[in-house]
Amino acid sequence: MRTTRRNISVFSISALDLFAAALGAFILIVLVLFPYYKLGGTDQSMEELEELVKKRRLVASSTQTEMSQIRAIQAEIRLLDKQYRTTETEMSVTEAKIREVQKQTAEIEIPDPPPQPEPDPEPVPEPEPAAEPPRSTNQGIEFSILGLATNKKEVVIVVDMSGSMRAHTGNVERALNEILDVMNPDNSFAILGYRGGPTYDTFPRNGRVTRADTSSLAQARNFISGLSRRFGGGTPTQSALIRALNMSPEAIILLSDGAPDDAPPSIIITNVSNRNRGRAEIHTVAIGDYTQDKSLTLFLQGLASRNGGDFVGRAR
């Protein structure tokens, strides 16, 4: 007997069955995941998120504003730094110009005064020539103090008021008062104190010589007693000597305890001597232990020698 063969197809399940199975699986998954849908987010969570975004935007805006302010401050600092550097450069240029003007001023020569016409004198017999009196004694002179001698009647006393002079306050005051003690009413005088800057303290205040009468001498002593309170700074001796020469005195007495600092000493001697041209005697007094300060001694000796004056030391 003959057996009949049956063909079995693996894909015999209809498409409808396939869709039904898929739908069932989907429903099962939905039922399993349904409790978690509520945890996925709500409208309230979106509002909170939007609020958070707004806050972050506000913070970002504030940060940008602060950064803008910082950049503005940095720009202002750079501008101030630039202005400072510009000012510093201008000050350097100005100081250089001042030094140049001081140098040029020191080199300017004072012109000789024009000759004044004099009336024809009546003929008189010529006197016998007399020997010139010695400079180092009191015989035949108008003024002698501290070892200095002169027959000049108009004197400007130039006093170093630098900081180092504080150590010699008593010595300076005694020397100045001794100079005033020997003045007569027919003498004229002025006191010119100087210190760094240069800065000046003068008696009388108008910067001119005054008669040595009782009143002016008393006022001058009061001025001297207050000088030491203003001691300080450097020693601009060249500027002080030029200022004294501009007062046109017959003699200058310089008191100092240290070498000048506004120019080399040799240059000052040359400048002052060329400017003076022998019009005024310049006497110099070294205050303090001048034997230990060679530069001061050489400066004061050279200045006096070139200008017809004397040099002395005043240790105490």
C-alpha positions as protocol buffer text, in pm:
chain_id: "A"
residue {
  index: 1
  type: MET
  ca { x: 0 y: 0 z: 0 }
}
residue {
  index: 2
  type: ARG
  ca { x: 137 y: 339 z: -94 }
}
residue {
  index: 3
  type: THR
  ca { x: 200 y: 610 z: 169 }
}
residue {
  index: 4
  type: THR
  ca { x: 88 y: 965 z: 90 }
}
residue {
  index: 5
  type: ARG
  ca { x: 339 y: 1250 z: 167 }
}
residue {
  index: 6
  type: ARG
  ca { x: 222 y: 1569 z: 342 }
}
residue {
  index: 7
  type: ASN
  ca { x: 408 y: 1899 z: 288 }
}
residue {
  index: 8
  type: ILE
  ca { x: 434 y: 2100 z: 615 }
}
residue {
  index: 9
  type: SER
  ca { x: 509 y: 2476 z: 572 }
}
residue {
  index: 10
  type: VAL
  ca { x: 689 y: 2656 z: 858 }
}
residue {
  index: 11
  type: PHE
  ca { x: 520 y: 2989 z: 766 }
}
residue {
  index: 12
  type: SER
  ca { x: 172 y: 2866 z: 761 }
}
residue {
  index: 13
  type: ILE
  ca { x: 59 y: 3097 z: 1048 }
}
residue {
  index: 14
  type: SER
  ca { x: -159 y: 3364 z: 904 }
}
residue {
  index: 15
  type: ALA
  ca { x: -78 y: 3732 z: 924 }
}
residue {
  index: 16
  type: LEU
  ca { x: -385 y: 3789 z: 1138 }
}
residue {
  index: 17
  type: ASP
  ca { x: -253 y: 3558 z: 1405 }
}
residue {
  index: 18
  type: LEU
  ca { x: 78 y: 3741 z: 1397 }
}
residue {
  index: 19
  type: PHE
  ca { x: -88 y: 4081 z: 1449 }
}
residue {
  index: 20
  type: ALA
  ca { x: -300 y: 3946 z: 1730 }
}
residue {
  index: 21
  type: ALA
  ca { x: 4 y: 3815 z: 1910 }
}
residue {
  index: 22
  type: ALA
  ca { x: 184 y: 4149 z: 1869 }
}
residue {
  index: 23
  type: LEU
  ca { x: -116 y: 4339 z: 2004 }
}
residue {
  index: 24
  type: GLY
  ca { x: -131 y: 4116 z: 2306 }
}
residue {
  index: 25
  type: ALA
  ca { x: 235 y: 4170 z: 2377 }
}
residue {
  index: 26
  type: PHE
  ca { x: 189 y: 4550 z: 2351 }
}
residue {
  index: 27
  type: ILE
  ca { x: -104 y: 4545 z: 2592 }
}
residue {
  index: 28
  type: LEU
  ca { x: 99 y: 4340 z: 2838 }
}
residue {
  index: 29
  type: ILE
  ca { x: 389 y: 4584 z: 2824 }
}
residue {
  index: 30
  type: VAL
  ca { x: 157 y: 4883 z: 2874 }
}
residue {
  index: 31
  type: LEU
  ca { x: 3 y: 4720 z: 3179 }
}
residue {
  index: 32
  type: VAL
  ca { x: 346 y: 4650 z: 3327 }
}
residue {
  index: 33
  type: LEU
  ca { x: 483 y: 5005 z: 3266 }
}
residue {
  index: 34
  type: PHE
  ca { x: 163 y: 5198 z: 3349 }
}
residue {
  index: 35
  type: PRO
  ca { x: 259 y: 5269 z: 3721 }
}
residue {
  index: 36
  type: TYR
  ca { x: 579 y: 5442 z: 3606 }
}
residue {
  index: 37
  type: TYR
  ca { x: 417 y: 5691 z: 3366 }
}
residue {
  index: 38
  type: LYS
  ca { x: 329 y: 5930 z: 3649 }
}
residue {
  index: 39
  type: LEU
  ca { x: 691 y: 5940 z: 3761 }
}
residue {
  index: 40
  type: GLY
  ca { x: 808 y: 6051 z: 3418 }
}
residue {
  index: 41
  type: GLY
  ca { x: 712 y: 6414 z: 3472 }
}
residue {
  index: 42
  type: THR
  ca { x: 419 y: 6650 z: 3510 }
}
residue {
  index: 43
  type: ASP
  ca { x: 326 y: 7000 z: 3409 }
}
residue {
  index: 44
  type: GLN
  ca { x: 444 y: 7114 z: 3750 }
}
residue {
  index: 45
  type: SER
  ca { x: 791 y: 6974 z: 3681 }
}
residue {
  index: 46
  type: MET
  ca { x: 802 y: 7170 z: 3357 }
}
residue {
  index: 47
  type: GLU
  ca { x: 713 y: 7488 z: 3543 }
}
residue {
  index: 48
  type: GLU
  ca { x: 991 y: 7425 z: 3792 }
}
residue {
  index: 49
  type: LEU
  ca { x: 1230 y: 7360 z: 3507 }
}
residue {
  index: 50
  type: GLU
  ca { x: 1130 y: 7683 z: 3336 }
}
residue {
  index: 51
  type: GLU
  ca { x: 1174 y: 7869 z: 3666 }
}
residue {
  index: 52
  type: LEU
  ca { x: 1518 y: 7716 z: 3707 }
}
residue {
  index: 53
  type: VAL
  ca { x: 1607 y: 7819 z: 3354 }
}
residue {
  index: 54
  type: LYS
  ca { x: 1494 y: 8175 z: 3428 }
}
residue {
  index: 55
  type: LYS
  ca { x: 1706 y: 8185 z: 3744 }
}
residue {
  index: 56
  type: ARG
  ca { x: 2007 y: 8057 z: 3557 }
}
residue {
  index: 57
  type: ARG
  ca { x: 1954 y: 8316 z: 3286 }
}
residue {
  index: 58
  type: LEU
  ca { x: 1931 y: 8585 z: 3555 }
}
residue {
  index: 59
  type: VAL
  ca { x: 2252 y: 8466 z: 3717 }
}
residue {
  index: 60
  type: ALA
  ca { x: 2423 y: 8455 z: 3378 }
}
residue {
  index: 61
  type: SER
  ca { x: 2303 y: 8810 z: 3304 }
}
residue {
  index: 62
  type: SER
  ca { x: 2430 y: 8930 z: 3645 }
}
residue {
  index: 63
  type: THR
  ca { x: 2762 y: 8758 z: 3583 }
}
residue {
  index: 64
  type: GLN
  ca { x: 2793 y: 8926 z: 3246 }
}
residue {
  index: 65
  type: THR
  ca { x: 2718 y: 9262 z: 3409 }
}
residue {
  index: 66
  type: GLU
  ca { x: 2986 y: 9203 z: 3674 }
}
residue {
  index: 67
  type: MET
  ca { x: 3233 y: 9096 z: 3407 }
}
residue {
  index: 68
  type: SER
  ca { x: 3155 y: 9413 z: 3214 }
}
residue {
  index: 69
  type: GLN
  ca { x: 3221 y: 9617 z: 3529 }
}
residue {
  index: 70
  type: ILE
  ca { x: 3549 y: 9434 z: 3585 }
}
residue {
  index: 71
  type: ARG
  ca { x: 3655 y: 9500 z: 3228 }
}
residue {
  index: 72
  type: ALA
  ca { x: 3563 y: 9868 z: 3270 }
}
residue {
  index: 73
  type: ILE
  ca { x: 3772 y: 9888 z: 3591 }
}
residue {
  index: 74
  type: GLN
  ca { x: 4063 y: 9718 z: 3416 }
}
residue {
  index: 75
  type: ALA
  ca { x: 4039 y: 9968 z: 3131 }
}
residue {
  index: 76
  type: GLU
  ca { x: 4035 y: 10257 z: 3383 }
}
residue {
  index: 77
  type: ILE
  ca { x: 4342 y: 10113 z: 3559 }
}
residue {
  index: 78
  type: ARG
  ca { x: 4526 y: 10090 z: 3228 }
}
residue {
  index: 79
  type: LEU
  ca { x: 4431 y: 10452 z: 3151 }
}
residue {
  index: 80
  type: LEU
  ca { x: 4551 y: 10573 z: 3493 }
}
residue {
  index: 81
  type: ASP
  ca { x: 4876 y: 10380 z: 3453 }
}
residue {
  index: 82
  type: LYS
  ca { x: 4929 y: 10541 z: 3114 }
}
residue {
  index: 83
  type: GLN
  ca { x: 4857 y: 10887 z: 3259 }
}
residue {
  index: 84
  type: TYR
  ca { x: 5099 y: 10819 z: 3546 }
}
residue {
  index: 85
  type: ARG
  ca { x: 5375 y: 10716 z: 3308 }
}
residue {
  index: 86
  type: THR
  ca { x: 5310 y: 11025 z: 3096 }
}
residue {
  index: 87
  type: THR
  ca { x: 5324 y: 11250 z: 3404 }
}
residue {
  index: 88
  type: GLU
  ca { x: 5643 y: 11081 z: 3522 }
}
residue {
  index: 89
  type: THR
  ca { x: 5804 y: 11142 z: 3183 }
}
residue {
  index: 90
  type: GLU
  ca { x: 5693 y: 11506 z: 3183 }
}
residue {
  index: 91
  type: MET
  ca { x: 5835 y: 11554 z: 3534 }
}
residue {
  index: 92
  type: SER
  ca { x: 6169 y: 11409 z: 3425 }
}
residue {
  index: 93
  type: VAL
  ca { x: 6176 y: 11648 z: 3130 }
}
residue {
  index: 94
  type: THR
  ca { x: 6085 y: 11942 z: 3357 }
}
residue {
  index: 95
  type: GLU
  ca { x: 6357 y: 11853 z: 3607 }
}
residue {
  index: 96
  type: ALA
  ca { x: 6611 y: 11835 z: 3326 }
}
residue {
  index: 97
  type: LYS
  ca { x: 6499 y: 12179 z: 3205 }
}
residue {
  index: 98
  type: ILE
  ca { x: 6529 y: 12319 z: 3559 }
}
residue {
  index: 99
  type: ARG
  ca { x: 6882 y: 12187 z: 3590 }
}
residue {
  index: 100
  type: GLU
  ca { x: 6969 y: 12338 z: 3253 }
}
residue {
  index: 101
  type: VAL
  ca { x: 6821 y: 12676 z: 3355 }
}
residue {
  index: 102
  type: GLN
  ca { x: 7016 y: 12668 z: 3682 }
}
residue {
  index: 103
  type: LYS
  ca { x: 7333 y: 12594 z: 3491 }
}
residue {
  index: 104
  type: GLN
  ca { x: 7266 y: 12874 z: 3244 }
}
residue {
  index: 105
  type: THR
  ca { x: 7179 y: 13113 z: 3531 }
}
residue {
  index: 106
  type: ALA
  ca { x: 7506 y: 13036 z: 3704 }
}
residue {
  index: 107
  type: GLU
  ca { x: 7695 y: 13114 z: 3385 }
}
residue {
  index: 108
  type: ILE
  ca { x: 7529 y: 13453 z: 3330 }
}
residue {
  index: 109
  type: GLU
  ca { x: 7760 y: 13737 z: 3417 }
}
residue {
  index: 110
  type: ILE
  ca { x: 7631 y: 14043 z: 3596 }
}
residue {
  index: 111
  type: PRO
  ca { x: 7709 y: 14345 z: 3378 }
}
residue {
  index: 112
  type: ASP
  ca { x: 7909 y: 14628 z: 3521 }
}
residue {
  index: 113
  type: PRO
  ca { x: 7694 y: 14924 z: 3627 }
}
residue {
  index: 114
  type: PRO
  ca { x: 7711 y: 15214 z: 3386 }
}
residue {
  index: 115
  type: PRO
  ca { x: 7950 y: 15489 z: 3493 }
}
residue {
  index: 116
  type: GLN
  ca { x: 7782 y: 15777 z: 3670 }
}
residue {
  index: 117
  type: PRO
  ca { x: 7881 y: 16129 z: 3569 }
}
residue {
  index: 118
  type: GLU
  ca { x: 8062 y: 16310 z: 3846 }
}
residue {
  index: 119
  type: PRO
  ca { x: 8098 y: 16683 z: 3892 }
}
residue {
  index: 120
  type: ASP
  ca { x: 8441 y: 16824 z: 3829 }
}
residue {
  index: 121
  type: PRO
  ca { x: 8617 y: 16822 z: 4163 }
}
residue {
  index: 122
  type: GLU
  ca { x: 8807 y: 17120 z: 4286 }
}
residue {
  index: 123
  type: PRO
  ca { x: 9182 y: 17073 z: 4258 }
}
residue {
  index: 124
  type: VAL
  ca { x: 9329 y: 16947 z: 4581 }
}
residue {
  index: 125
  type: PRO
  ca { x: 9683 y: 16850 z: 4670 }
}
residue {
  index: 126
  type: GLU
  ca { x: 9755 y: 16485 z: 4612 }
}
residue {
  index: 127
  type: PRO
  ca { x: 9795 y: 16294 z: 4941 }
}
residue {
  index: 128
  type: GLU
  ca { x: 10095 y: 16087 z: 5013 }
}
residue {
  index: 129
  type: PRO
  ca { x: 10035 y: 15719 z: 4928 }
}
residue {
  index: 130
  type: ALA
  ca { x: 9964 y: 15510 z: 5237 }
}
residue {
  index: 131
  type: ALA
  ca { x: 10046 y: 15146 z: 5285 }
}
residue {
  index: 132
  type: GLU
  ca { x: 9750 y: 14908 z: 5270 }
}
residue {
  index: 133
  type: PRO
  ca { x: 9659 y: 14785 z: 5621 }
}
residue {
  index: 134
  type: PRO
  ca { x: 9702 y: 14413 z: 5687 }
}
residue {
  index: 135
  type: ARG
  ca { x: 9386 y: 14202 z: 5645 }
}
residue {
  index: 136
  type: SER
  ca { x: 9445 y: 13974 z: 5943 }
}
residue {
  index: 137
  type: THR
  ca { x: 9453 y: 14235 z: 6225 }
}
residue {
  index: 138
  type: ASN
  ca { x: 9205 y: 14483 z: 6365 }
}
residue {
  index: 139
  type: GLN
  ca { x: 9421 y: 14786 z: 6289 }
}
residue {
  index: 140
  type: GLY
  ca { x: 9280 y: 15013 z: 6019 }
}
residue {
  index: 141
  type: ILE
  ca { x: 8977 y: 14800 z: 5928 }
}
residue {
  index: 142
  type: GLU
  ca { x: 8605 y: 14847 z: 5965 }
}
residue {
  index: 143
  type: PHE
  ca { x: 8508 y: 14492 z: 6053 }
}
residue {
  index: 144
  type: SER
  ca { x: 8692 y: 14197 z: 6212 }
}
residue {
  index: 145
  type: ILE
  ca { x: 8529 y: 13887 z: 6355 }
}
residue {
  index: 146
  type: LEU
  ca { x: 8589 y: 13511 z: 6358 }
}
residue {
  index: 147
  type: GLY
  ca { x: 8936 y: 13580 z: 6219 }
}
residue {
  index: 148
  type: LEU
  ca { x: 8798 y: 13763 z: 5913 }
}
residue {
  index: 149
  type: ALA
  ca { x: 8888 y: 14122 z: 5831 }
}
residue {
  index: 150
  type: THR
  ca { x: 8732 y: 14366 z: 5585 }
}
residue {
  index: 151
  type: ASN
  ca { x: 8674 y: 14736 z: 5540 }
}
residue {
  index: 152
  type: LYS
  ca { x: 8342 y: 14680 z: 5360 }
}
residue {
  index: 153
  type: LYS
  ca { x: 8028 y: 14827 z: 5513 }
}
residue {
  index: 154
  type: GLU
  ca { x: 7756 y: 14621 z: 5338 }
}
residue {
  index: 155
  type: VAL
  ca { x: 7765 y: 14253 z: 5432 }
}
residue {
  index: 156
  type: VAL
  ca { x: 7537 y: 13959 z: 5343 }
}
residue {
  index: 157
  type: ILE
  ca { x: 7572 y: 13663 z: 5581 }
}
residue {
  index: 158
  type: VAL
  ca { x: 7490 y: 13335 z: 5400 }
}
residue {
  index: 159
  type: VAL
  ca { x: 7404 y: 13049 z: 5640 }
}
residue {
  index: 160
  type: ASP
  ca { x: 7388 y: 12679 z: 5553 }
}
residue {
  index: 161
  type: MET
  ca { x: 7057 y: 12542 z: 5696 }
}
residue {
  index: 162
  type: SER
  ca { x: 7093 y: 12182 z: 5576 }
}
residue {
  index: 163
  type: GLY
  ca { x: 7000 y: 11891 z: 5804 }
}
residue {
  index: 164
  type: SER
  ca { x: 7358 y: 11828 z: 5913 }
}
residue {
  index: 165
  type: MET
  ca { x: 7374 y: 12175 z: 6069 }
}
residue {
  index: 166
  type: ARG
  ca { x: 7146 y: 12055 z: 6353 }
}
residue {
  index: 167
  type: ALA
  ca { x: 7460 y: 11914 z: 6517 }
}
residue {
  index: 168
  type: HIS
  ca { x: 7613 y: 12266 z: 6527 }
}
residue {
  index: 169
  type: THR
  ca { x: 7311 y: 12476 z: 6632 }
}
residue {
  index: 170
  type: GLY
  ca { x: 7483 y: 12647 z: 6925 }
}
residue {
  index: 171
  type: ASN
  ca { x: 7800 y: 12711 z: 6726 }
}
residue {
  index: 172
  type: VAL
  ca { x: 7605 y: 12869 z: 6439 }
}
residue {
  index: 173
  type: GLU
  ca { x: 7400 y: 13096 z: 6665 }
}
residue {
  index: 174
  type: ARG
  ca { x: 7708 y: 13215 z: 6855 }
}
residue {
  index: 175
  type: ALA
  ca { x: 7897 y: 13288 z: 6532 }
}
residue {
  index: 176
  type: LEU
  ca { x: 7608 y: 13489 z: 6385 }
}
residue {
  index: 177
  type: ASN
  ca { x: 7557 y: 13690 z: 6705 }
}
residue {
  index: 178
  type: GLU
  ca { x: 7931 y: 13765 z: 6724 }
}
residue {
  index: 179
  type: ILE
  ca { x: 7915 y: 13906 z: 6372 }
}
residue {
  index: 180
  type: LEU
  ca { x: 7624 y: 14131 z: 6471 }
}
residue {
  index: 181
  type: ASP
  ca { x: 7805 y: 14243 z: 6789 }
}
residue {
  index: 182
  type: VAL
  ca { x: 8077 y: 14427 z: 6595 }
}
residue {
  index: 183
  type: MET
  ca { x: 7848 y: 14610 z: 6353 }
}
residue {
  index: 184
  type: ASN
  ca { x: 7809 y: 14986 z: 6376 }
}
residue {
  index: 185
  type: PRO
  ca { x: 7510 y: 15199 z: 6271 }
}
residue {
  index: 186
  type: ASP
  ca { x: 7692 y: 15289 z: 5950 }
}
residue {
  index: 187
  type: ASN
  ca { x: 7707 y: 14918 z: 5852 }
}
residue {
  index: 188
  type: SER
  ca { x: 7432 y: 14748 z: 5652 }
}
residue {
  index: 189
  type: PHE
  ca { x: 7365 y: 14376 z: 5655 }
}
residue {
  index: 190
  type: ALA
  ca { x: 7128 y: 14095 z: 5560 }
}
residue {
  index: 191
  type: ILE
  ca { x: 7107 y: 13727 z: 5657 }
}
residue {
  index: 192
  type: LEU
  ca { x: 7032 y: 13463 z: 5392 }
}
residue {
  index: 193
  type: GLY
  ca { x: 6966 y: 13108 z: 5516 }
}
residue {
  index: 194
  type: TYR
  ca { x: 6939 y: 12830 z: 5258 }
}
residue {
  index: 195
  type: ARG
  ca { x: 6853 y: 12459 z: 5245 }
}
residue {
  index: 196
  type: GLY
  ca { x: 6747 y: 12192 z: 4994 }
}
residue {
  index: 197
  type: GLY
  ca { x: 6503 y: 12291 z: 4723 }
}
residue {
  index: 198
  type: PRO
  ca { x: 6651 y: 12549 z: 4723 }
}
residue {
  index: 199
  type: THR
  ca { x: 6449 y: 12720 z: 4996 }
}
residue {
  index: 200
  type: TYR
  ca { x: 6552 y: 13048 z: 5158 }
}
residue {
  index: 201
  type: ASP
  ca { x: 6493 y: 13223 z: 5492 }
}
residue {
  index: 202
  type: THR
  ca { x: 6598 y: 13588 z: 5483 }
}
residue {
  index: 203
  type: PHE
  ca { x: 6629 y: 13881 z: 5717 }
}
residue {
  index: 204
  type: PRO
  ca { x: 6491 y: 14128 z: 5636 }
}
residue {
  index: 205
  type: ARG
  ca { x: 6207 y: 13953 z: 5453 }
}
residue {
  index: 206
  type: ASN
  ca { x: 6234 y: 14188 z: 5155 }
}
residue {
  index: 207
  type: GLY
  ca { x: 6575 y: 14037 z: 5074 }
}
residue {
  index: 208
  type: ARG
  ca { x: 6763 y: 14366 z: 5091 }
}
residue {
  index: 209
  type: VAL
  ca { x: 7038 y: 14489 z: 5321 }
}
residue {
  index: 210
  type: THR
  ca { x: 6927 y: 14701 z: 5617 }
}
residue {
  index: 211
  type: ARG
  ca { x: 7108 y: 14945 z: 5845 }
}
residue {
  index: 212
  type: ALA
  ca { x: 7261 y: 14794 z: 6156 }
}
residue {
  index: 213
  type: ASP
  ca { x: 7068 y: 15009 z: 6402 }
}
residue {
  index: 214
  type: THR
  ca { x: 6945 y: 14894 z: 6743 }
}
residue {
  index: 215
  type: SER
  ca { x: 6603 y: 14785 z: 6619 }
}
residue {
  index: 216
  type: SER
  ca { x: 6722 y: 14584 z: 6319 }
}
residue {
  index: 217
  type: LEU
  ca { x: 6995 y: 14412 z: 6522 }
}
residue {
  index: 218
  type: ALA
  ca { x: 6739 y: 14306 z: 6786 }
}
residue {
  index: 219
  type: GLN
  ca { x: 6507 y: 14169 z: 6517 }
}
residue {
  index: 220
  type: ALA
  ca { x: 6801 y: 13989 z: 6353 }
}
residue {
  index: 221
  type: ARG
  ca { x: 6885 y: 13815 z: 6682 }
}
residue {
  index: 222
  type: ASN
  ca { x: 6527 y: 13690 z: 6710 }
}
residue {
  index: 223
  type: PHE
  ca { x: 6553 y: 13564 z: 6353 }
}
residue {
  index: 224
  type: ILE
  ca { x: 6877 y: 13380 z: 6436 }
}
residue {
  index: 225
  type: SER
  ca { x: 6723 y: 13212 z: 6743 }
}
residue {
  index: 226
  type: GLY
  ca { x: 6455 y: 13053 z: 6523 }
}
residue {
  index: 227
  type: LEU
  ca { x: 6677 y: 12933 z: 6238 }
}
residue {
  index: 228
  type: SER
  ca { x: 6762 y: 12595 z: 6391 }
}
residue {
  index: 229
  type: ARG
  ca { x: 6395 y: 12488 z: 6392 }
}
residue {
  index: 230
  type: ARG
  ca { x: 6400 y: 12502 z: 6011 }
}
residue {
  index: 231
  type: PHE
  ca { x: 6725 y: 12311 z: 5950 }
}
residue {
  index: 232
  type: GLY
  ca { x: 6678 y: 12026 z: 5704 }
}
residue {
  index: 233
  type: GLY
  ca { x: 6742 y: 11906 z: 5349 }
}
residue {
  index: 234
  type: GLY
  ca { x: 7045 y: 11939 z: 5124 }
}
residue {
  index: 235
  type: THR
  ca { x: 7314 y: 12202 z: 5063 }
}
residue {
  index: 236
  type: PRO
  ca { x: 7245 y: 12408 z: 4745 }
}
residue {
  index: 237
  type: THR
  ca { x: 7536 y: 12649 z: 4807 }
}
residue {
  index: 238
  type: GLN
  ca { x: 7575 y: 12768 z: 4448 }
}
residue {
  index: 239
  type: SER
  ca { x: 7213 y: 12888 z: 4429 }
}
residue {
  index: 240
  type: ALA
  ca { x: 7249 y: 13070 z: 4763 }
}
residue {
  index: 241
  type: LEU
  ca { x: 7569 y: 13247 z: 4660 }
}
residue {
  index: 242
  type: ILE
  ca { x: 7415 y: 13362 z: 4331 }
}
residue {
  index: 243
  type: ARG
  ca { x: 7114 y: 13494 z: 4521 }
}
residue {
  index: 244
  type: ALA
  ca { x: 7347 y: 13677 z: 4759 }
}
residue {
  index: 245
  type: LEU
  ca { x: 7542 y: 13832 z: 4469 }
}
residue {
  index: 246
  type: ASN
  ca { x: 7214 y: 13958 z: 4321 }
}
residue {
  index: 247
  type: MET
  ca { x: 7174 y: 14168 z: 4638 }
}
residue {
  index: 248
  type: SER
  ca { x: 7492 y: 14359 z: 4529 }
}
residue {
  index: 249
  type: PRO
  ca { x: 7672 y: 14355 z: 4867 }
}
residue {
  index: 250
  type: GLU
  ca { x: 8027 y: 14470 z: 4926 }
}
residue {
  index: 251
  type: ALA
  ca { x: 8110 y: 14148 z: 5114 }
}
residue {
  index: 252
  type: ILE
  ca { x: 7964 y: 13800 z: 5168 }
}
residue {
  index: 253
  type: ILE
  ca { x: 8032 y: 13571 z: 5465 }
}
residue {
  index: 254
  type: LEU
  ca { x: 7942 y: 13206 z: 5401 }
}
residue {
  index: 255
  type: LEU
  ca { x: 7898 y: 12965 z: 5697 }
}
residue {
  index: 256
  type: SER
  ca { x: 7868 y: 12594 z: 5610 }
}
residue {
  index: 257
  type: ASP
  ca { x: 7950 y: 12252 z: 5753 }
}
residue {
  index: 258
  type: GLY
  ca { x: 7945 y: 12047 z: 5431 }
}
residue {
  index: 259
  type: ALA
  ca { x: 8036 y: 12048 z: 5065 }
}
residue {
  index: 260
  type: PRO
  ca { x: 7763 y: 12173 z: 4826 }
}
residue {
  index: 261
  type: ASP
  ca { x: 7537 y: 11927 z: 4646 }
}
residue {
  index: 262
  type: ASP
  ca { x: 7389 y: 12138 z: 4364 }
}
residue {
  index: 263
  type: ALA
  ca { x: 7708 y: 12123 z: 4151 }
}
residue {
  index: 264
  type: PRO
  ca { x: 8068 y: 12002 z: 4181 }
}
residue {
  index: 265
  type: PRO
  ca { x: 8268 y: 12234 z: 4414 }
}
residue {
  index: 266
  type: SER
  ca { x: 8521 y: 12330 z: 4144 }
}
residue {
  index: 267
  type: ILE
  ca { x: 8240 y: 12427 z: 3905 }
}
residue {
  index: 268
  type: ILE
  ca { x: 8075 y: 12639 z: 4176 }
}
residue {
  index: 269
  type: ILE
  ca { x: 8401 y: 12824 z: 4247 }
}
residue {
  index: 270
  type: THR
  ca { x: 8440 y: 12901 z: 3876 }
}
residue {
  index: 271
  type: ASN
  ca { x: 8076 y: 13002 z: 3822 }
}
residue {
  index: 272
  type: VAL
  ca { x: 8053 y: 13223 z: 4130 }
}
residue {
  index: 273
  type: SER
  ca { x: 8392 y: 13386 z: 4068 }
}
residue {
  index: 274
  type: ASN
  ca { x: 8306 y: 13462 z: 3705 }
}
residue {
  index: 275
  type: ARG
  ca { x: 7973 y: 13606 z: 3810 }
}
residue {
  index: 276
  type: ASN
  ca { x: 8122 y: 13811 z: 4093 }
}
residue {
  index: 277
  type: ARG
  ca { x: 8425 y: 13940 z: 3898 }
}
residue {
  index: 278
  type: GLY
  ca { x: 8579 y: 14083 z: 4213 }
}
residue {
  index: 279
  type: ARG
  ca { x: 8289 y: 14311 z: 4305 }
}
residue {
  index: 280
  type: ALA
  ca { x: 8229 y: 14154 z: 4646 }
}
residue {
  index: 281
  type: GLU
  ca { x: 8469 y: 13996 z: 4891 }
}
residue {
  index: 282
  type: ILE
  ca { x: 8361 y: 13641 z: 4972 }
}
residue {
  index: 283
  type: HIS
  ca { x: 8473 y: 13515 z: 5313 }
}
residue {
  index: 284
  type: THR
  ca { x: 8411 y: 13155 z: 5422 }
}
residue {
  index: 285
  type: VAL
  ca { x: 8368 y: 12993 z: 5764 }
}
residue {
  index: 286
  type: ALA
  ca { x: 8382 y: 12613 z: 5810 }
}
residue {
  index: 287
  type: ILE
  ca { x: 8151 y: 12502 z: 6090 }
}
residue {
  index: 288
  type: GLY
  ca { x: 8226 y: 12187 z: 6292 }
}
residue {
  index: 289
  type: ASP
  ca { x: 8516 y: 11943 z: 6257 }
}
residue {
  index: 290
  type: TYR
  ca { x: 8621 y: 12073 z: 5918 }
}
residue {
  index: 291
  type: THR
  ca { x: 8967 y: 11913 z: 5944 }
}
residue {
  index: 292
  type: GLN
  ca { x: 8801 y: 11575 z: 5878 }
}
residue {
  index: 293
  type: ASP
  ca { x: 8619 y: 11701 z: 5569 }
}
residue {
  index: 294
  type: LYS
  ca { x: 8883 y: 11767 z: 5305 }
}
residue {
  index: 295
  type: SER
  ca { x: 8635 y: 11845 z: 5025 }
}
residue {
  index: 296
  type: LEU
  ca { x: 8463 y: 12113 z: 5237 }
}
residue {
  index: 297
  type: THR
  ca { x: 8792 y: 12273 z: 5337 }
}
residue {
  index: 298
  type: LEU
  ca { x: 8927 y: 12282 z: 4981 }
}
residue {
  index: 299
  type: PHE
  ca { x: 8599 y: 12426 z: 4852 }
}
residue {
  index: 300
  type: LEU
  ca { x: 8579 y: 12707 z: 5111 }
}
residue {
  index: 301
  type: GLN
  ca { x: 8949 y: 12790 z: 5079 }
}
residue {
  index: 302
  type: GLY
  ca { x: 8932 y: 12804 z: 4700 }
}
residue {
  index: 303
  type: LEU
  ca { x: 8613 y: 13014 z: 4700 }
}
residue {
  index: 304
  type: ALA
  ca { x: 8759 y: 13270 z: 4941 }
}
residue {
  index: 305
  type: SER
  ca { x: 9096 y: 13283 z: 4762 }
}
residue {
  index: 306
  type: ARG
  ca { x: 8937 y: 13345 z: 4419 }
}
residue {
  index: 307
  type: ASN
  ca { x: 8718 y: 13626 z: 4554 }
}
residue {
  index: 308
  type: GLY
  ca { x: 8949 y: 13831 z: 4777 }
}
residue {
  index: 309
  type: GLY
  ca { x: 8830 y: 13686 z: 5106 }
}
residue {
  index: 310
  type: ASP
  ca { x: 8958 y: 13486 z: 5402 }
}
residue {
  index: 311
  type: PHE
  ca { x: 8886 y: 13132 z: 5522 }
}
residue {
  index: 312
  type: VAL
  ca { x: 8857 y: 13032 z: 5888 }
}
residue {
  index: 313
  type: GLY
  ca { x: 8734 y: 12727 z: 6078 }
}
residue {
  index: 314
  type: ARG
  ca { x: 8488 y: 12736 z: 6364 }
}
residue {
  index: 315
  type: ALA
  ca { x: 8501 y: 12403 z: 6547 }
}
residue {
  index: 316
  type: ARG
  ca { x: 8288 y: 12504 z: 6851 }
}
